[in-house]
Amino acid sequence: MHHALSLAEAAAAGGEAPVGAVIVEGDRVLAAERNRMRELNDPTAHAEFLAIRAALAARGTGRLDGCDLYVTLEPCAMCAGAIAHVRLRRVYYGAADLKAGAVDHGVRLFESPNCHHHPEIIAGLGERRSEELLKAFFAELR
């Protein structure tokens, strides 16, 4: 999670919402990304989505079974859908997202009977630092 938090700090420094994501397979880091929506002019360029794409390329497969995602903010519905489709084993996230989160808040995608994959969820890892970064970033915008 420390690596994801560093990426979130880099995102904030670049004018992006401070979210970082790292995907690991055992001890090996497959991908590490940060939010880049403004930079790429792409609303899908969330840290999780970019990390998933990079991890798939690194692994050379269409699935990430056996891999874990560390992300500083609870994934949204788009990212949760991608997590289910690539079959990540476990998701660790820092701060809860009461407005747009889709794991433990909002639509709770993985609890839906229509969701074909249910990763293990561990919430609150690095929560305090994740929340501090988000609060500072959005306070600066106001």
Secondary structure, DSSP 8 states (H G I E B T S, - for coil): -HHHHHHHHHHHHTTS---EEEEEETTEEEEEEE--HHHHT-TT--HHHHHHHHHHHHHTSS--TT-EEEEEE---HHHHHHHHHHT-SEEEEEE--TTT--SSSTT-GGGSTT-S---EEEE-TTHHHHHHHHHHHHHHH-
